[in-house]
Amino acid sequence: MKQNIELNSLALKTRKMFLEDSYSPLDIFAIVNGWKRMKITIIYYPLSSRVGGMCTKVNNHILICINSGTSYGRQRFTLAHELYHILYEDNLQRVICDMKLGNDRSDSEKEADMFASYLLVPYDALHQYADKKNVWELKDVIEAEQFFQISHKAILLRLFTEDYISKEKFEEYQKIKVTREAIKLGYSADLYTPSSENKTYFTTGEYIRKVESISEKELISNGKREEMLLDAFRADIVYNQNEEGMDMYD
């Protein structure tokens, strides 16, 4: 199994591929959707509560499925996790990523989790962020997870494993109702809530670009274009409407 220092190095290498620095929070969905190095399609779909996501790769075409029933923070972590399987594991065909913890998980899953944590919060970035904090109160933990846009559980695991908080604090902070506490501190609940109803089934990335490209080249009829977009849960494109129901192209 790879050591944490190696996984952090891979995370920094990935950030460099994304043309991102080693410290700033990542808008990971926007980066991956716009990344031209690989043909990646992301599908949001309500999977089992035990499954965070899955990925499959055929040649240079990659499909990542994200469980839209999980929180936005968890979805970001899942995407980073799937990137590890795609970028750094040989002979990838299909991987289903469960959300259980413990030593019974494969080395591959443990490595992907640690890589995801370092990709979203690199080791030096967390160290710099925490440099002047001698005591981590709950508000500091929530501030950190909001800054890096990472789930409550994920930031707690990092703080605990890197000795910023004790086991007692880890267990205490894990039990709190984080959404309520974040709202009381002035943050929105977005990081802790699942996809909105109109994004429960949704597709972004290469598939959408490809459909629009072949349609513009008149290689398919408009009816076929609409059928393919509807199959990808993109009625908003077919009917030229955004979330508020207004014309997208006004």
N, C-alpha and C positions, 0 to 999 in steps of 0.2 A: 504493500500500500504506500502511496506517495506521502511524503511528509508535508506538514503544513507550509513550511518555507517554500517547497517546490510548487504547491498549489497557489500560494500567494504570487509567486513569480509568473505562473501561467495566467493568473488573473490580470496582472500588470501588463503582460504581453498582449492579452486580449484587449485591454483598454487602449493600448498603443495601436493595435489594428483598427480600432474604432475611431482613432485620432482624438482620443480623450486623455486628459491628464490623470495623475495618480491619486488625486485628492477629492475632486468634485463629485457630487451626487450624479448618477447616471439616469438619463431618461431612456431606459433600456428598451422599452417597446418602440419608441421612435427610432432609435439607432438601428435595431435589428430589422425593422420594417423597411428602412431605407438603405440597408447595407447591400451593396451590389456585388460584393465578393462571392456571396453564396445566394442561391435562389431559395429563400425561406418564406414559407407561408405559415401564418399563425391562425389557428382556429380556437375560438373560445367556445367551450361546450360544457354543460353541467355533468361532470363525471361523478363516480362514486365518492363519498366523503373520505374514503381511504386513499384515493388517488389524487396526487397533485397535478399530474400531467403525463404526457408521453411524447415520444418523438420517433420518427422514422426517416431514413435517408436512402434515396435511390439515385445513384450517380451523384450529381451535384444538386439534386432537388431535395429539399428538406421540408418536412411537415412537422410542426410543433403544435400539440394540442394542450391548451391550458384549461384547467378546471375553473369555469366561470363562477362556480358556487363558492369558491374560496375568496378570501379578502384580497384587496388590491395589493397589499404588502406581500402576501403569500404568492400572488400571481407573478410579481416581479422576481421573487426568489425562484419560483419554478422555472421561469424563462432562463434565468442565469444558470440554474441547475442543468437544464436541457442543453444549453450551449456547451457545457463541459463534455457531455456524451458525444455531441456532434463534432466538436473541434479536436478533442484530444483522446478519443477512443477509436481504435482500429476496427474495421469490419462491422461497423454499426449497421444494424438492420431495423430493429424496433426495440425500444426501451419503454417500459411502463414504470413510472416513478411513484412509489407509495409514500405516504406521509408518516409512517410509523417511525419511532425512534428506538434505539437500543442496539446491542451488539450482534443481533441476529441479521442485521442488514448486510448486504454485500459490500466489499471494499469499494466497488465502483460507485455505489450510491452514497457512501460516506464521503468519498473524494468529491463527488459532484456537489454535495451539500457544502463542503468546506470551500470549494472553488467559488460557488455562488455567493457565499458570505464574503469572501475576499474580493470578488468582482464588484459587488455593491458597496462594500466597506473595506478597502485595502488596509492592511496592517498598519502602515505608517499614517494613513488618513485617520484611523481611529485613535492612534497614539497621539497625533497632533491635536485632535479634537478634545481628547481627554486630559491633555497635558496639565491643565490647571485645576482639575477636579480631584480633590482629595477624598471627598465622600460623594457617592452617587445616590442621590435621593430619587424618588419615583419621578419627579418632574424632570430630572436630568436625563433619565432613561427615555422618557417620552420625547423630550426635546431631541435626543440623538436619533431615535427611530424616525421622527418626522424629518429631520435634516437629511438623513441618508435614504429615506423612503423605503424602509425595511420593516418587516413584521416585528411585533413585540417579542415573540418567542425567539426569533433569529438574533435580535440585538442582545437579548438577555443571555443567550448561549455564548455569544462572543465576549460579552463583559465578564461572564463567569469563567470561561476557559482561559481568558487572558488576565485573570486575577484583579479585575477592576471592582468586582462585587463578590461577596461571600456566598457560600452555598445557602445560608439562611436568607440573605437578601434575594437571591435568585428565586428561591421557593416562595418567598413572600410576594415579590413583584409578579410572579407568574400567575398568582391566584386573583389578582385584582381585575376589575372590569375596566379594561384599558380604554375602550371607546368612551365611556362616561368620563374617565379621568382626563383624557385628551381634550374633550369638549370643554371641560371646566377650565383647562389651561388655554383655551382660545383657539384650538385647532379644529379643523373639520373632521368628520368621521370617515372620510373617503378611504384612508389607508387601511381601515379595519373592516370595511364592508365589501360584499361581493359585487360583481358587475351589475349595473342597472338592468332593468327588465329588457330594454331594447338592445343590450349588449350581451345577454345570456347566451345567445347563439350569434356568432359574428366571425367574420374572416377578414384578415388584413394581409398585406404583403404581396409576394410574387404572383400568386394565383390571380388576384384582382388586376395587377398590372398586365399579366399575360392575356387575360380575357379582353381587356380594353384595347390592347395592342393589336390582337388579331381581328378585332371588330373594326378598328380604324383602317386596317389594311383590306377590309371587306372580304376576309377569308371565312367569315361566318355571317349568317343573317342577323338582323336585329333581334328577331325572336329567339334565336339560339343564344345570343349574348345575354338576353334577359333571363333565359332559363338557367344558364351557367351561373349568373350572379345570384339568382334566387336560391340555387342549390348551395351557394356559399353564404346564405343568410344575409344577403345584402340588398334587401328590398329598398333600402334608403337610396341606393344608387339607381336602381331601376326606375323608381318613381321620382328621382331628382329631389329628394327631401332630406333635410338635416333633422336633428333631434327635435327641433321646435316646429317641424312641419313646414318650413319655408323652403323656397326653391334654393337648392345648393349653389346654383350658378348666377344668382342675382348679384 
